Amino acid sequence: MRIDVVSIFPSYFDGLTLSLLGRARSAGILELGVHDLRDWTSDRHRTVDDTPYGGGAGMVMKPEPWGLALDELAAASAPDRQTRPTIIFPSPAGEVFTQATARELSTRDHLVFGCGRYEGIDERVFEYAAALGEVRLISLGDYVLNGGEVATMAMIEAIGRLIPGVVGNPESLVEESHEDGLLEYPSYTKPSVWRERAVPDVLLSGNHAVIASWRREQQIERTRRRRPDLLPDDEG
């Protein structure tokens, strides 16, 4: 997979050189490019924002640098890919990002993330981007961040770890929270007793069928207590 990120703060993404995603990049499983939007400006101040039409507080990101950036990145993927890129703009006005969204996007060949700042990006950029690829406005939740960088980092982490070869043991992905619509069961390791708190006896039994049943019960109970909205009606 190829992922391109456009931001006015490219150093935000230095952390992607670490851990599993960093190793995936080194191994050639994941190709990641982080780009400074100001590289597509032409004035000496490298201006990326201006006052909003119609008045109002704050500044709006200008369409010109975004158009040039998207042109270049979309064209770069064309020679060796059958499909157009998926262009993602983190936005509190977008669809909510879920594990299902992450799994869907992990199957794409090329993702382009556009990180907005200030009061957002000129609306015409989204309209123009639709001519270059599939456009998705995606929100992490019902709150507002200072910019799209943090949301993009979270999405890349969630998507990237689902790419085959990134996580060493793919079975571990199946058992995680939200993969089957429920929260993950509790996990324990040695020692069996720590500060007078013992590991549940069932996990020491060696009976894998009983352990699997207990873990499923724990998933349902944990979800009922913490996220009842995720439970189907017959288990609520």
N, C-alpha and C positions, 0 to 999 in steps of 0.2 A: 504494500500500500504506500501511496505517496500522500503526505500531508503538508500543505503550505499554510502558513499563518502570516497575516498582515496586521501590523500593530505600530503605534508610535512609540511603544516601549518594548522593543524586541528582547531586552535583557530579562524581562519577566520569565522567559521560557528557557533560561539556562538550566533549570532543574530537570528538563527533559533529557539531559545528557546522563542522568543518574539512574540507578536501579535497573528494573526490567526493561523499560523503554530505551534507556541508554544502551543496554546490551543488544536490544533488537536492532537499533540503528547501526551499531558496530558490525552486526552479523548480516546486515543487508536485508533484514526482514521488513524494516520500516524505513522509509525515506522521508526525512523531515526537513523542510526549509522554513526559516523564520525571516521575515522581510520587514524592513522599516518603511512605512507608508511615505515618509518624507523623501525617500529616494525617488518618488514619482512626482515631486513638486518641481517647479521651474523658477520660482522667485528666490531671491537671496535670503529671505527669512524662512524658507521652507514651510510655508503656511499651509495648514491642513484644515482650518476652520474659519468661519465667518459668522456674522450676525444673522439671526433668523428672519426670513420674510414674515411680515405680519406682526413683528414685535415679540416680546417675551424675554424671559431671563435666559442667560447662558448663550452658548455658541453651538453651531451645527457644523458637522464635518462636511467639507466641500466635495462635490461629486468628481471634479477633474482628476485628482490623484487616485481616487478609488477606481475610476474607469480605466486609467492606464495600468494600474496594478492588476486588475482582474483580466484585462486583455492579455497581458503578458503571461500570467500564470495559467490561464485557460489554454492559451496557444501552446505553452510548453508541454502540456499533457497530451496534445492532439496526436503527434506522430506515432506513439506506441500504445495508445489506449483506444478501445472500441467505443467507450461511452464518454459522455461529457462529465466534467467534474461536478461534485455536489458542493455547493457554496453555502456555508453556514455563517449566519450572523447571530451571535448571542444577543438576546433582546428580552426584556421583561414583558414585551408584547407578543412573544412567540409561543409556540407549543411547548409543553413541559417535557423536559428531558427525563427519560426513564431507562431502565435496564433494557427494555425492548428496543428503545431507540438506539442505544449503544450497540446492541447486537445487529440491528439492521444496518447501521452505518459502518460496522466493521467489515461488511462484505463489499464495500465500494472500493473502486480502484484509486480514486483521487478525491481527497477532501480539501477544500480551501476554507479557512476560517478568517473572517473579517472582524477585527476587534474595534468596536465603536468606542468613542469617548465623548465627553461634554454632554450635550443634550441629544446626541445620537447622530446618525448619518442621514444626509439628504435622501429623501424617500425615492428619488429617481434612480439612485444606485441599485436598489433592490429590483426595480423594474428592468433596468438595463442588464443586471446580472442574470436575469431569467433567460436572456438570449444566449448566454454563454454556458449555462448549466442549470441543474436543479437547485433552486434557492430554498433554504430552510431557515426560518427565524426560530430560535430555540431558547427557552428560558430554563434556568436551573430551579426556579421556584418563584413564589410571589413576594419578591423583595428586589431592591435595586442596588447594584454595585456601582463603583465609580467608573468602571469600564468593562470591556468584554474579555480582558486577559485572564482573570481568575476563572471565569466560566469556561473559557476555551481550554485552559489547563485541565480542569476537571473532566471535560468531555473527552479530551485526547487520552487522558489516563484511562477512563472507563472504556473507550473504544479500542485503544491500542492493546490492552491486555487480553482482548478477545480475538486478536489476530492470531491465527495458528502459528505456533512456534515461539510466541512471546512469553507465555507462562510455561514453566517446565513440566508441570503435571496438569494436563488439561482437565482431568477429573475434578480437580479442586474448583474449577469454575462452575461446574454443575451444581455444587452443593452450597453456593453462596446465597446471601440474601437477595430476594427479588427474582432469582432465576426461575423459580417455579411459582412466583406470585406471593410467596411467604417470606418472612424474615428467617435468617439463618439460625440454626440451633446453637446452644452454648458449647464452647470448646474448652478442653482441659488438657494439661500435660503434667509431667512429673514435677514435684513429688505428689504422691497420692493424697497426702495430708499437708496442708500449708496453713500455718497460724490457726490451727484448730478447725480448719475448714476442709472437709473431705471431698474427694471426687465421688460423684454418684456411683453406687455399687454396680449399677447396670453396665457401666463402661468398663468395669474390671472383670466382667463375667466371661468374656470371650465368646458369647453367643451373639453372632452378628445379626441374626434375624431380630432378636429382642432389642439389640442396640438400635437397629434401623427403625423399629417401631417407636422406641422411646424418643429418638431424635425427631421423628415426624410429629409426635405429640408435643414436643417442646417447641417446634416451629409454629404449630397452630396456637399454642397457649401464649407464646411470646408475641405473636402477631395480634392475637385477641387483646392483649394488654396494651401494646404499644401502637399498633396500627390497625385497628379494627376495620378501617375503611378498605383494607386489602382483602378481607375475608369474603368468600362467597356467602350468599344468604344462608345456605344450609350448614355453614360452620361458624356463623357469627354469634 
